[in-house]
Amino acid sequence: QVQLVESGGGLVQPGGSLRLSCAASGFTFSSWTMRWYRQAPRKERELVASVTSTGRSTNYSDSVKGRFTISRDNVKNTAYLQMNSLAPEDTAVYYCNAFRGLYEYWGQGTQVTVSS
């Protein structure tokens, strides 16, 4: 049974940091591209960051470039999203996604709220 379980969300003040984790099971994690999406209220889901199966290549949306870092540990079957310099506009539900070819899996999401 495939599972992607996000954790690490919460309430943080502007300028603060959070580290999201995505624990994967039920598939060959090291063969899949991992991505983080987010969805703010009344907005479409947005691709934030991606990392290739080996971890050698990453991509970021312009809105988070220089502030967020995606990484993965293929031994622990876990993907991460380090988020620094958080701003209120980063408030959203963050989703972990595993992608390979025509197939993808989603986590249930974790809420990140940036507010003073």
ROSE-4610 file (N, C-alpha, C; in Angstrom, 1 decimal, always signed):
// ROSE-4610
residu = [Q/Q/Q/V/V/V/Q/Q/Q/L/L/L/V/V/V/E/E/E/S/S/S/G/G/G/G/G/G/G/G/G/L/L/L/V/V/V/Q/Q/Q/P/P/P/G/G/G/G/G/G/S/S/S/L/L/L/R/R/R/L/L/L/S/S/S/C/C/C/A/A/A/A/A/A/S/S/S/G/G/G/F/F/F/T/T/T/F/F/F/S/S/S/S/S/S/W/W/W/T/T/T/M/M/M/R/R/R/W/W/W/Y/Y/Y/R/R/R/Q/Q/Q/A/A/A/P/P/P/R/R/R/K/K/K/E/E/E/R/R/R/E/E/E/L/L/L/V/V/V/A/A/A/S/S/S/V/V/V/T/T/T/S/S/S/T/T/T/G/G/G/R/R/R/S/S/S/T/T/T/N/N/N/Y/Y/Y/S/S/S/D/D/D/S/S/S/V/V/V/K/K/K/G/G/G/R/R/R/F/F/F/T/T/T/I/I/I/S/S/S/R/R/R/D/D/D/N/N/N/V/V/V/K/K/K/N/N/N/T/T/T/A/A/A/Y/Y/Y/L/L/L/Q/Q/Q/M/M/M/N/N/N/S/S/S/L/L/L/A/A/A/P/P/P/E/E/E/D/D/D/T/T/T/A/A/A/V/V/V/Y/Y/Y/Y/Y/Y/C/C/C/N/N/N/A/A/A/F/F/F/R/R/R/G/G/G/L/L/L/Y/Y/Y/E/E/E/Y/Y/Y/W/W/W/G/G/G/Q/Q/Q/G/G/G/T/T/T/Q/Q/Q/V/V/V/T/T/T/V/V/V/S/S/S/S/S/S]
num = [1/1/1/2/2/2/3/3/3/4/4/4/5/5/5/6/6/6/7/7/7/8/8/8/9/9/9/10/10/10/11/11/11/12/12/12/13/13/13/14/14/14/15/15/15/16/16/16/17/17/17/18/18/18/19/19/19/20/20/20/21/21/21/22/22/22/23/23/23/24/24/24/25/25/25/26/26/26/27/27/27/28/28/28/29/29/29/30/30/30/31/31/31/32/32/32/33/33/33/34/34/34/35/35/35/36/36/36/37/37/37/38/38/38/39/39/39/40/40/40/41/41/41/42/42/42/43/43/43/44/44/44/45/45/45/46/46/46/47/47/47/48/48/48/49/49/49/50/50/50/51/51/51/52/52/52/53/53/53/54/54/54/55/55/55/56/56/56/57/57/57/58/58/58/59/59/59/60/60/60/61/61/61/62/62/62/63/63/63/64/64/64/65/65/65/66/66/66/67/67/67/68/68/68/69/69/69/70/70/70/71/71/71/72/72/72/73/73/73/74/74/74/75/75/75/76/76/76/77/77/77/78/78/78/79/79/79/80/80/80/81/81/81/82/82/82/83/83/83/84/84/84/85/85/85/86/86/86/87/87/87/88/88/88/89/89/89/90/90/90/91/91/91/92/92/92/93/93/93/94/94/94/95/95/95/96/96/96/97/97/97/98/98/98/99/99/99/100/100/100/101/101/101/102/102/102/103/103/103/104/104/104/105/105/105/106/106/106/107/107/107/108/108/108/109/109/109/110/110/110/111/111/111/112/112/112/113/113/113/114/114/114/115/115/115/116/116/116]
x = [+0.8/+0.0/+0.9/+0.7/+1.5/+1.0/+2.0/+1.7/+2.7/+2.2/+3.1/+2.5/+3.3/+2.8/+3.7/+3.0/+3.7/+3.6/+4.6/+4.7/+5.5/+5.5/+6.3/+5.6/+4.4/+3.7/+3.3/+2.8/+2.4/+2.3/+2.2/+2.1/+3.5/+3.9/+5.2/+5.1/+5.9/+5.9/+6.6/+6.2/+6.9/+8.4/+9.2/+10.7/+11.2/+10.3/+10.7/+10.9/+11.2/+11.5/+10.7/+10.5/+9.9/+10.6/+10.6/+11.1/+10.0/+9.5/+8.5/+9.2/+8.6/+9.0/+7.9/+8.3/+7.4/+7.9/+7.3/+7.8/+7.0/+7.8/+7.2/+7.3/+6.3/+6.3/+5.5/+5.7/+4.9/+5.3/+6.4/+6.9/+8.4/+9.1/+10.5/+10.9/+11.0/+11.1/+12.3/+13.4/+14.6/+14.4/+13.3/+13.1/+12.2/+11.6/+10.6/+11.1/+10.7/+10.8/+9.9/+10.4/+9.5/+9.3/+8.1/+7.7/+6.9/+7.0/+6.1/+5.2/+3.9/+2.9/+2.4/+1.7/+0.9/-0.4/-1.3/-2.6/-3.1/-3.2/-3.7/-5.2/-5.9/-7.4/-7.8/-8.7/-9.3/-8.2/-7.2/-6.2/-5.9/-5.4/-5.1/-3.8/-3.7/-2.6/-1.3/-0.2/+1.0/+2.2/+2.9/+4.1/+5.2/+5.8/+6.7/+8.2/+8.4/+9.8/+9.8/+10.8/+10.9/+12.4/+12.6/+13.9/+13.9/+14.9/+15.0/+15.2/+15.1/+15.2/+16.5/+17.6/+18.9/+19.2/+18.4/+18.6/+19.6/+20.1/+21.2/+20.6/+19.3/+18.8/+17.5/+17.4/+16.2/+15.7/+14.4/+13.8/+12.9/+12.7/+11.9/+11.0/+9.8/+9.0/+9.7/+9.5/+10.1/+9.7/+8.5/+8.0/+8.8/+9.5/+10.2/+11.7/+12.2/+13.6/+14.4/+15.5/+16.4/+15.9/+14.7/+14.2/+13.9/+13.5/+13.1/+14.2/+14.4/+15.3/+14.7/+14.6/+14.1/+15.2/+15.0/+16.1/+15.4/+16.2/+15.7/+16.7/+16.3/+17.2/+16.6/+17.3/+16.8/+17.1/+17.8/+17.9/+16.7/+16.3/+15.2/+13.9/+13.9/+12.6/+11.8/+12.5/+11.9/+12.4/+11.4/+11.7/+11.5/+12.2/+12.1/+11.9/+11.3/+11.3/+11.6/+12.8/+13.3/+12.8/+12.0/+11.4/+12.0/+12.7/+13.2/+12.6/+12.8/+12.2/+10.8/+10.0/+8.6/+7.8/+6.9/+6.0/+4.5/+3.7/+2.2/+1.7/+2.2/+1.8/+2.2/+3.1/+3.4/+2.4/+1.4/+0.4/-0.4/-0.5/-1.1/-1.1/-1.8/-1.6/-0.5/+0.5/+1.6/+1.4/+1.6/+1.4/+2.6/+2.9/+4.0/+3.5/+4.3/+3.9/+5.0/+4.7/+5.7/+5.3/+6.2/+5.9/+6.9/+6.3/+7.1/+6.3/+6.7/+6.0/+4.6/+3.6/+2.2/+1.6/+2.4/+1.9/+2.3/+1.4/+1.8/+1.0/+1.6/+0.9/+0.9/-0.1/-0.2/-0.3/+0.3/+0.1/-1.2/-1.5/-2.8/-2.6/-1.4/-1.2/-0.9/-0.2/+0.1/+0.0/-0.7/-1.0/+0.2/+0.5/+1.5/+0.9/+0.9/+0.4/+1.4/+1.6/+2.6/+1.8/+2.0/+1.2/+1.8/+1.7/+2.2/+1.1]
y = [-1.2/+0.0/+1.2/+2.1/+3.3/+4.3/+4.9/+6.0/+7.1/+8.3/+9.5/+10.3/+10.5/+11.1/+12.3/+13.5/+14.7/+15.1/+15.8/+16.3/+17.5/+18.3/+19.4/+20.8/+20.7/+22.0/+22.6/+23.8/+24.5/+26.0/+26.7/+28.2/+28.7/+29.7/+30.3/+31.8/+32.6/+34.0/+34.4/+35.5/+36.0/+36.0/+35.6/+35.5/+34.2/+33.4/+32.2/+31.0/+29.9/+28.7/+27.5/+26.6/+25.3/+24.3/+23.0/+21.9/+20.9/+20.7/+19.7/+18.4/+17.3/+15.9/+15.2/+14.3/+13.4/+12.0/+11.2/+9.8/+8.9/+8.2/+7.3/+5.9/+5.1/+3.7/+3.0/+1.8/+1.0/+1.1/+1.8/+1.8/+2.1/+2.0/+2.1/+3.6/+4.2/+5.6/+6.2/+5.5/+6.0/+6.1/+5.6/+5.6/+6.7/+7.5/+8.4/+9.9/+10.8/+12.2/+12.6/+13.4/+13.9/+15.4/+15.8/+17.2/+17.7/+19.0/+19.6/+20.6/+20.5/+21.5/+22.2/+23.3/+24.0/+24.5/+24.7/+25.3/+26.2/+27.4/+28.5/+28.5/+29.1/+29.2/+30.0/+29.4/+30.1/+30.2/+29.4/+29.5/+28.1/+28.0/+26.7/+26.1/+24.8/+24.1/+24.5/+24.8/+25.3/+24.4/+24.1/+23.3/+24.3/+23.8/+24.7/+24.2/+22.9/+22.4/+21.0/+20.6/+19.2/+18.7/+17.4/+16.9/+15.5/+15.3/+14.1/+12.9/+11.7/+10.5/+10.3/+10.8/+10.7/+11.8/+12.9/+14.1/+15.1/+14.8/+15.6/+16.9/+16.9/+18.1/+18.5/+19.8/+20.4/+21.6/+21.9/+23.0/+23.7/+25.0/+25.8/+26.8/+27.1/+28.1/+29.5/+30.5/+31.8/+32.3/+32.0/+32.5/+32.0/+30.9/+30.4/+30.2/+30.5/+30.3/+31.2/+30.6/+31.3/+31.2/+30.8/+30.7/+29.2/+28.4/+27.0/+26.1/+25.0/+23.9/+22.6/+21.9/+20.5/+19.5/+18.5/+17.4/+16.1/+15.0/+13.7/+12.8/+11.8/+10.8/+9.4/+8.8/+7.6/+6.4/+6.5/+5.5/+5.5/+6.7/+6.9/+6.9/+6.9/+7.1/+8.3/+9.4/+10.6/+11.8/+12.7/+13.9/+15.1/+16.2/+17.3/+18.6/+19.6/+20.9/+21.9/+22.4/+23.4/+24.8/+25.4/+26.7/+27.8/+28.8/+29.9/+31.2/+32.2/+33.6/+33.5/+32.8/+32.6/+33.9/+34.0/+35.2/+34.8/+35.7/+35.4/+34.7/+35.1/+34.5/+33.1/+32.6/+31.2/+30.3/+30.9/+30.2/+29.3/+28.0/+27.1/+25.7/+24.8/+23.4/+22.9/+22.2/+21.7/+20.2/+19.8/+18.4/+17.8/+16.6/+15.8/+15.0/+14.9/+14.2/+13.4/+12.1/+11.2/+11.1/+11.2/+11.3/+10.4/+9.6/+8.8/+8.5/+9.0/+8.7/+9.2/+8.3/+8.6/+8.4/+8.1/+7.8/+8.8/+9.0/+9.9/+9.5/+9.8/+9.6/+10.9/+11.0/+12.3/+11.9/+12.8/+12.8/+13.5/+13.5/+14.1/+15.6/+16.1/+17.6/+17.9/+19.0/+19.6/+21.1/+21.6/+23.1/+23.9/+24.9/+25.9/+27.2/+27.9/+29.2/+30.1/+31.2/+32.2/+33.5/+33.8/+34.9/+35.4/+36.7/+37.2/+37.3]
z = [+0.0/+0.0/+0.0/-1.0/-1.1/-0.1/+0.6/+1.6/+1.4/+1.5/+1.6/+2.8/+3.8/+5.0/+5.3/+5.2/+5.5/+7.0/+7.4/+8.8/+8.8/+9.9/+10.1/+9.9/+9.5/+9.4/+10.7/+10.6/+11.9/+11.7/+12.8/+12.8/+13.1/+12.2/+12.4/+12.1/+12.7/+12.5/+11.2/+10.6/+9.4/+9.7/+8.7/+8.8/+9.4/+9.9/+10.5/+9.5/+10.1/+9.3/+9.7/+8.8/+9.0/+8.1/+8.6/+7.8/+7.6/+6.4/+6.2/+5.8/+6.2/+5.9/+5.2/+4.3/+3.6/+3.7/+4.5/+4.7/+3.7/+2.8/+1.8/+2.1/+1.7/+1.8/+0.8/+0.5/-0.4/-1.9/-2.2/-3.6/-3.5/-4.7/-4.7/-4.7/-3.6/-3.4/-4.3/-4.3/-5.0/-6.5/-7.1/-8.5/-8.9/-8.0/-8.3/-8.0/-8.9/-8.7/-7.5/-6.6/-5.5/-5.7/-5.4/-5.6/-4.4/-4.1/-3.1/-3.9/-3.6/-4.0/-2.8/-3.1/-2.1/-2.7/-1.8/-2.2/-1.1/-1.5/-0.6/-0.7/+0.3/+0.1/-1.1/-1.9/-3.1/-4.2/-4.1/-5.2/-5.7/-6.9/-7.5/-6.9/-6.9/-6.4/-7.2/-6.6/-7.2/-6.9/-8.0/-7.8/-7.2/-6.1/-5.4/-5.7/-5.6/-5.8/-6.2/-6.9/-7.3/-7.2/-7.0/-6.9/-7.6/-8.5/-9.2/-8.3/-8.9/-8.1/-7.4/-8.0/-7.4/-6.4/-6.5/-5.7/-6.3/-7.5/-8.1/-8.7/-9.1/-9.7/-9.0/-8.8/-8.2/-9.0/-8.8/-9.4/-8.5/-8.6/-7.7/-8.5/-7.9/-8.5/-8.1/-8.9/-8.7/-7.3/-6.9/-5.6/-4.4/-4.5/-3.3/-3.6/-4.8/-5.1/-4.2/-3.6/-2.7/-1.2/-1.0/+0.4/+0.8/-0.2/+0.1/-0.5/+0.2/-0.3/-0.2/-1.4/-1.4/-1.3/-0.6/-0.6/-0.3/-0.4/-0.1/+0.5/+1.2/+1.7/+1.2/+0.3/-0.3/+0.6/+1.7/+2.7/+3.6/+4.0/+4.9/+4.2/+2.8/+2.0/+2.4/+2.5/+3.0/+2.2/+1.8/+1.2/+2.1/+1.9/+2.8/+2.1/+2.8/+2.2/+3.4/+3.3/+4.2/+3.8/+4.6/+4.3/+5.2/+4.6/+5.4/+4.9/+5.8/+5.5/+5.1/+5.8/+5.5/+5.6/+4.7/+4.6/+4.6/+5.0/+5.0/+3.7/+2.6/+1.4/+1.2/+2.0/+2.0/+2.7/+3.4/+4.0/+3.1/+3.3/+2.4/+3.0/+2.4/+2.7/+1.7/+2.3/+1.5/+1.3/+0.0/-0.3/-0.9/-0.5/-1.1/-2.3/-3.3/-4.5/-5.0/-5.4/-6.0/-7.5/-8.4/-9.8/-10.6/-11.5/-12.4/-13.6/-14.8/-16.0/-15.9/-16.1/-16.1/-14.7/-13.7/-12.4/-11.4/-10.4/-9.3/-8.1/-6.9/-5.6/-4.9/-4.0/-3.2/-1.7/-0.9/+0.5/+0.9/+2.2/+2.6/+2.9/+2.9/+3.1/+4.6/+4.7/+6.1/+6.0/+7.0/+7.0/+7.4/+6.7/+7.1/+7.2/+8.3/+8.5/+9.0/+8.2/+8.6/+9.0/+10.3/+10.8/+12.1/+12.4/+13.6/+14.7]
